[in-house]
Each structure stands twice: as structure tokens, then as C-alpha cells.
Amino acid sequence: MLPYLLSERALLASVRSAGNEVREVRASGGFARSPLWRQMLADALGMPVRFPAGHEGSSFGAALLALAGLSVLHGLVSPHPGPLVAISSLDADLGLTLGLGLLIAVPTVIVAGPVFGNMISRYVPATIPEALLPTRTPAAVGGAEQGAAGPGADGPGAAGPGAAGRRQADVDGELLTEDDLVNPGTGRPGAPVDDSGTETARRAPKFWPAVITVLLPVVPMLLRAIGELALAEDTPGRRVLDIVGTPMVALLAGVIVAMFTLGFQAGFCRKQVSSVLGGSLPPIAGILLIVAAGGGFKQVLADAGVGNLVADAAKDASLSPLLLGWLVAVGIRVATGSATVATITAAGIVAPLAVTMDRPGVALLALAIGCGSLFFSHVNDAGFWLVKEYFGLTVGQTIKSWSVLETIISVVGFAGVLLLDLLL
């Protein structure tokens, strides 16, 4: 490969000069999706060229890394509703739980993401469903689209009275299609955003403002935990940190900052930012219903005495509270398919055990429950089907990749909980 990388000679010539026979070439990459480029490569090389049936495995591995990060945050980092309710039920320290959760999250993501994702992407070919492919078309010229000939056009590629009509393009010349964000003026999801009358085009947010926006809710809660350890209760700094570090206040600050860093600075106008905020209400309503249902189910079990029954059984069985919390969450997760319901319900069941534990122990118990709530996502989990459809996988391939990924996160995360329990 060295002469090829140094541009001294072509790769095929290097291989053949070493005495090797080349009978076919195997290639991959974005160009492999184009029949024209595939044929051009075969004609230029003068030999058969084989391409993978799916897209590059590295892309799927990178996607699994992102999924691993999202899943770990779902179960271990407290700004998520499930861990927050569990921390409240167990009366755990928010800042301490968040800090210990971040310590466990980093190695867990490394094992489940780069290590497992790199391995499984070689055996599970992922493809992009046709419905998710971009639908961009050429920009309008003279009030009509190019390449959209109709009955009144002169021929292919001509734009005349019979063309597909006027389509709105942004200032960069790209057509605003159904791929764009919701148009606040139409009220129909998927409609193109109206950029007419704006001087700046929509653009991708900058990297560091986006990262700061995502991490913003976490920082005040960590500062609140530090203030609880370093400042007296009646000092002004402690009172300010108590208010700023409240989860609802920290999350609200993140939303307000996101309006500017991810909205206005990205070229959105006031109506478009308002539309995005309004469009987020239906998913939020779904989350609230799930959390409320999980809390109701937890309360039913608590009022029925299930929590005390489990606590008594744990004493008789001499089980560690951490192991018991993890096992209860695993059982509810596999049965219901919801990580949030598993976290909230398991926290209510093992809450009597938290009374006898110290502060680090209660925080680790909340994290153990969060780890158990991620165990083996399968067909009764909505996330299972989202991964399957987005990556064009079969049910078996989704189990081999996503379900195993979730199980690795659960087991590795719980191993980190046990390790911290030995050290603290």
C-alpha cells in the first residue's frame, strides 16, 4: 500500500508487481450506490468488481456508537425523567448520583460502542430504507424546475408551462423539499419551510455551541452537588446553586439557550423556532404519560405491599440490595419493554431497602436500577422497531445488534456499579 499512498504507482500495479494475480476487485463507499459509477469502475479496471449488498459497515458501527451513548444517558444520567423519578423515590443525592453515573457511563459506552459496534458491523449489513433517502431535485430556473418535463415541455430536461410548477429554493440554491422542517405557516408536518424574505439560509449549528447546549443542564446540577459539599446552607452562593441546579430550572435554561444556538444562529426565524417548540409538545406529552403510568403502577405495587415483601425476601435470601434492584429492573424491562417504567417501578419496589443504606449506597442503587432497565430490548420495545426500520435490518439482525448492545450496556454498567461499591 505504501507506493500507492505515495502516488508512485497504482494499487493494482503494486499488487501485480509483487507476483500476485488479481481476478476481481471488491469496492465499497458512497459511490457504490450509483450504477453509473459502478460500471465506470469496472470498465476502467477491465475486470469484475463486486460491491457489498448493504452500505459500509463502518457507518453502522458509528450509528451503534451513537445509540450506545443515547442508551447510557437514558439509564444512568439523571436529567432523563426515569432516573430523576428513581432518585426521588429512593431519596438519593442528585449530584452524587449524576457524578457516579458519569464515571460508569464512559467505560460502558466504550465497551458497547467502539468495541462491540466495530465487531458486529462486520456481520450485520445495514441498508438505508428507500423512504429515508433524500429527495432533492435541481433548483428552479425561470420559475420552474429543471428536469421536470411535462406535457407542454419541449423534451427531457426542458422546463416549460407543463413542468412541475414553481418550487421554493433557499439562498444557497437548494430546493426546500419534504426533507425539511415543518412549515409553521402550513400546519402540516413534513411541509417545506418557507425561506422567502429571509436574508440568511438555514445552516448546520456550529459544533461547540451545540455541545455546550446539550451539556448545559448537567453543569448546574453538578455545581449544586459541589455546593452542597463545600458551602453552608445559609450562604447566598448555596441558595443560588440550589435554585439553578434544580432539574426543571436547569432543563429550562437548556431549552432557552437552544433557541438561540440551535435556532436563530442556524438561520431560523422567530416563527420557525416557535414551530419547532410547538412540534415538540406531542412527544413530550407521550413521555409524561409513560412516566405517569409507571408512577401509577409503582404506587399500586407499593400500596399492595410488594415493596415490603421484596425487602423481606431479600433479607431472607441474603441478596445485595444492588443486585436485587438490578434483577427487579431487568424483570420489569423484559416484561414491559419500557426502560422508564422499569426504572420507576423497580425504584418503588426496592425503596424500603434504601432506608438502611448510606448516601453513596443509595446513589449506586439508583444506578443499578437504571442499568437493569436497559437489559435486552426486544420486540415489545418501541426502540427495537425504530432501530430495525431506520437501518433496514431484519428482526434477527436487530436482535444480534441492538438487543445485544443493550444487554452489554446493562451488564457492563452494573459491573461498574459493583466496582464503585467496593471502592466507596
Beta strands, then each sheet from edge to edge (+ up, - down):
strand 1: 25-26
strand 2: 49-50
strand 3: 140-141
strand 4: 144-145
sheet 1: 1+ 2+
sheet 2: 3+ 4-
end
